[in-house]
Amino acid sequence: MADKGAMYWLALIGGIIGIIEAIIGFIFGNWLGIIGPILALIISLVILFATLKPDAPIPFSGLVILILGILLLIFGSFLGGILVIVAGIIGLVKKE
């Protein structure tokens, strides 16, 4: 259960940091690069929704969290993406 807790907390903190980085991207970004922060914000909200309401519309599994973390990393939220990727790897490795 401790491993599931680490996955939960890392995904939750990564989603929150992803939202903060997306807002910073809106503030300091140019108008041509606005798509990245919008997608990072949407992906971060999906991660938070999957974390706070597990198995409702989006399953809270290691593979789903890993894929969302990779997408978050691609679209500009580096620290949040890395935390979510680590959470996904923990979920995949510790699957019993």
N, C-alpha and C positions, 0 to 999 in steps of 0.2 A: 504493500500500500504506500510505502514511502516513495517508491519510484513513480507511482501515478501522481503523487503529490508534487514531486519535482517537475514532472512534465506539465502539470496543471499550472504551477506558479510561473515557470519559465514562459509558457505560452501566454499567460495572462499579462505578465510584465512586458513581453515582447510586443503584444498587441497594443498596449498602452503607449509604449515608446514609438511604435509605428505610427500611431495617430499624432503624437507630438512632432515626429519628424515630417509627417505629411503637412501639418499646419505650418511648420517652419519652411517647407518647400513652397507653400502657397505665398508666404510673406516675402521671402527673399528670391523666389524664382522669377524667371522672365515669362512672358506670355506664350512663347513658343514651347516651353517645357512644362506646361500645366497638366498634361495628360498623366505624367508619372506620379505627381502628388495625388491626383484624383484616384488613380488606380491603387496607390499605396493606402490611401484612406479607406477605400472600399474593402480591400483585402484585410486591413487591420480590423475593421468592424466585423468582418466575417470570422476572423480568428477569435475576437472577443465573444461573439455570439456563440461560436462552437465551444468556447471554454465555459461560459457562464450557463449555457443551456445544452449540456452534452446530450447527444443522440436525439435531439428534437428534429431539426431539419438537416443539420450537418453532423456527421458522426465525429466524436472526439477520439480519433485513433491516431496512431503514430504516423501512418502513411499520409492521411489527410493533412495533418499538422505539418509534416515535412514538405509536402507540395505547396501548401500555403506559405510556408516560410521561404521557400525558394522563390516563389512569385513576389513576395514582399521584398526580398533582397534585390531582385532584378529591377523592381520599379522604384527603388530609391531609398528605402528605409533600411540602412545597413545594420545598425545595432539591433533594432527590433527583429529584422530578418534572421540575423545570426542566432539570437536567443530562441526564436521559434524553430529554427532548424535543429538546434541542440535539443529542444523539447521533443521534436519529432524523432530524432535519432534515439533518445532515451526511450520513447514509446515503442520503437521498433525493436530495440535490443532487449528490453526487459519484458517483452510480450511472453506471457506464460500460458 
